Amino acid sequence: MSGGEQFKLTLLLAWPSIMAQLAMCLMSYIDAAMVGRLGSEQAAAIGLVSSTTWIFGSFCYATSSGFSVQIAHRCGAKDFVGAKRIFRHGVLASLGISVLLMLLAVSIHRALPHWLGGTPEILADASAYFLIYALFLPLLQLAVFCEATLIASGNAKVPGILSVAMCGLDVVFNYVFIFLLGMGVKGAALGTGLATAAAGAFLLWYAVRRSRELRQDEYVRPTAPERRQVSRQAFGISWPLWIQNLISRGAYIAATVLVAPLGTIAIAANSFAIIAEGFCYLPGYGLEDSATTLVGQSLGAKRPDMAKRFAWITIGTGASMMAFLAVLMWLFAPQIMGLLSQDPEVIALGVKCLRIEAWAELLYGVSIVAYGCCIGAGDTLVPSLINLLSMWVIRLGLALWLIPRYGLVGYWVAMATELCVKGLIFAVRIGRGRWMKTRLTAA
């Protein structure tokens, strides 16, 4: 393939993923805007536990990666029977893991807001929101697994369409539960959970019955040795991601603990600014999915040269798009924050945070897409270590120094600095090429 053909293929695969990211971003906006109309305390309740929900959600994504990367390699080698067997085993294994995560989350839902330093007026809402989120974890895992495996097989269109549909359902369910039924914060969690469940059910049906690469025919049942091999390889891919998610998301929780004493306004502004920044993430995470699939299938086809070209094409495209959106975010930060909150103090503080973060989006885009390239090659340990060290040493180290002096603005300066440094490190790693030396096989 020529460079132009690779670029066209990248965009063809990326646009549904970008649409999916847009839908997820809109869901966050919708939840935040609807809850924000209830008041700053309700918004702060969700913001307090949001870092912890990210941890549990990230475990679902990491578990799915252990199987989706193998499916990308099998599809690249045209071994579709092998891909179907991995899918069958993976959906059962990932659901089992998600049930354990659900039980853990349910067991800590009462104590969690106290651990995070929440103020008394938001503890009850924060606990209730996290409990409902926890109960939906197996259904979230199902949706994430089916989405990841379909994209790995080369089908990003159906997951993209379903993400948009899920966004529409989220609007309807949230309106019903938050306002019509008067459930407030609990209604936001329930509406999003039901929308996710509906999307996951359809994606499972599509993968099992309609997907050419993954549909479950009578001859695809994996043997016991195959299940052991798939499980070993899945564990080899996923365990660094599990550790990374636990420790890096733990850093987000530590940041929440640092921000919480700044007060309800700071908690709400921080939560809303993180949601608003998701506007810039869209192309980065969309291209990350494309990079994982294209690199994985190229290596499955024994074409490391093509894998490296796809890596640079996806990185350059994703980083450029994120830089463009960062300019828009800087210009329209007041309007964006105004959509999420009616509190002038929350809006003013959030605008300062967004304009700081805008300067880091270019290199943040590099790190996001480069990470997807590494996952596609089965290279998860070193990238996970890069993420861990940058979060705990650079971001939190600077935050400890800057927050007492500059408040929430100091935390966002620390975060922007960390993202820039991490982007440069990932660019160097991709350039050296060692990330393609994977032990995975396409057989």
HUZIHU-V473983 format. One record per run of one state. SS is the DSSP state (hx for helix, st for strand, lp for the rest). FROM is the first residue (numbers start at 1). TO is the last residue. If there is no record, write none. Layout:
# HUZIHU-V473983
SS|FROM|TO / SS|FROM|TO
This chain:
# HUZIHU-V473983
lp|1|2 / hx|3|36 / lp|37|39 / hx|40|76 / lp|77|79 / hx|80|115 / lp|116|119 / hx|120|135 / lp|136|136 / hx|137|152 / lp|153|156 / hx|157|180 / lp|181|184 / hx|185|209 / lp|210|223 / hx|224|260 / lp|261|263 / hx|264|300 / lp|301|303 / hx|304|331 / lp|332|332 / hx|333|340 / lp|341|343 / hx|344|376 / lp|377|380 / hx|381|406 / lp|407|407 / hx|408|432 / lp|433|433 / hx|434|436 / lp|437|443
